[in-house]
Amino acid sequence: MEKYLAVMIIVSLLAACGVEMVATTATVGTMEAQNAKTAINNGNVAKNIVDKVAVQRAVDTYLAEKGAYPQSLAELVPDFLPIMPKKADGTPFGYDSSTGKVLDTPAAGAVVGAIPNIALPKTQAEPEM
């Protein structure tokens, strides 16, 4: 009987260790996934900053050489930039041609690439019947 009890205790301890190991492995996996997402996000932020600075420098160089800001960012390619960089999410940078500032998002009246950012007219509410 004592042998049986000893075997049961050992089996119980080993089973508990297995459960603990599985739980620990799952926790570590979750933490590694979160760290990977954070690293990707940090990389995207860095890419956006580097690309925005490159575009802003191209705008400033254009101004120095031509005496005026470009009307659109498309005017920078290929003489001032080999290609027009996009943000990490694939969207273009905004641009305000009146101030020469490269923007994270399009501003009202700003030009995105060669396409003007046009405000759509507001629709009137239909009369009640």
C-alpha positions in Angstrom: 0.0 0.0 0.0 2.8 2.4 0.8 4.4 1.7 -2.7 1.0 2.5 -4.3 0.7 5.8 -2.3 4.3 6.8 -3.2 3.6 6.1 -6.9 0.4 8.2 -6.7 2.3 11.1 -5.1 5.0 11.0 -7.7 2.5 10.9 -10.5 0.6 13.8 -9.0 3.7 15.9 -8.7 4.8 15.2 -12.2 1.4 16.0 -13.6 1.4 19.3 -11.7 4.8 20.1 -13.2 3.5 19.4 -16.7 0.6 21.8 -16.2 2.9 24.5 -14.8 5.2 24.0 -17.8 2.4 24.4 -20.3 1.1 27.5 -18.5 4.6 29.0 -18.4 5.2 28.3 -22.1 1.9 29.9 -23.1 2.7 33.0 -21.0 6.1 33.3 -22.5 4.7 32.9 -26.0 2.1 35.6 -25.4 4.8 38.0 -24.1 7.0 37.3 -27.1 4.1 38.0 -29.5 3.5 41.3 -27.7 7.2 42.2 -27.9 7.2 41.4 -31.7 4.2 43.7 -32.2 5.9 46.5 -30.3 9.1 46.0 -32.3 7.1 46.2 -35.6 5.3 49.3 -34.4 8.6 51.0 -33.4 10.0 50.1 -36.8 7.0 51.7 -38.6 7.3 54.8 -36.5 11.0 55.1 -37.3 10.3 54.6 -41.0 7.7 57.3 -41.0 10.1 59.8 -39.3 13.0 59.0 -41.6 10.9 59.2 -44.8 9.1 62.4 -43.7 12.5 64.0 -43.0 13.8 63.0 -46.4 10.7 64.5 -48.1 11.0 67.7 -46.1 14.7 68.0 -47.0 13.8 67.6 -50.7 11.1 70.3 -50.3 13.7 72.6 -48.7 16.3 71.9 -51.4 13.6 72.6 -54.1 12.9 75.9 -52.4 16.6 76.8 -52.3 17.1 76.0 -56.0 13.9 77.3 -57.5 12.9 80.1 -55.1 9.4 78.7 -54.4 7.8 75.7 -52.8 6.7 72.9 -55.1 3.0 72.9 -55.8 2.9 69.1 -55.1 5.2 66.5 -53.8 5.1 64.9 -57.2 7.3 67.7 -58.5 10.2 66.4 -56.3 10.5 63.1 -58.3 13.0 62.3 -59.9 15.2 65.4 -59.5 15.0 65.7 -55.7 13.9 62.2 -54.7 14.3 59.0 -56.7 10.8 57.9 -55.6 8.1 59.3 -53.4 8.2 57.5 -50.1 5.0 56.4 -48.4 4.2 56.0 -44.8 4.5 52.5 -43.2 0.8 51.9 -43.7 1.1 52.6 -47.4 -0.6 56.0 -47.4 1.1 59.1 -48.8 2.4 62.0 -46.8 0.3 65.2 -46.9 1.8 68.5 -48.1 0.9 72.1 -47.6 2.2 74.0 -50.6 1.7 77.4 -49.0 4.0 76.6 -46.1 6.2 73.9 -47.6 5.5 71.6 -44.7 5.3 67.8 -45.2 2.4 66.5 -43.1 1.6 63.2 -41.5 -2.0 63.5 -42.8 -3.5 65.6 -45.5 -4.6 69.0 -44.3 -7.6 70.9 -45.6 -6.6 72.4 -48.9 -3.3 70.5 -48.9 -2.0 68.6 -52.0 -1.3 64.9 -51.7 1.1 63.9 -54.4 -0.4 65.5 -57.5 -4.0 65.2 -56.5 -5.6 68.2 -54.7 -7.4 67.5 -51.5 -10.8 68.9 -52.4 -13.5 69.4 -49.9 -16.8 67.9 -51.0 -19.9 70.1 -50.7 -22.2 69.4 -47.8 -25.5 68.0 -48.7 -28.7 69.7 -47.5 -31.1 67.8 -45.3 -34.1 66.6 -47.2 -37.3 68.4 -46.1 -39.7 66.5 -43.9 -43.0 65.5 -45.4 
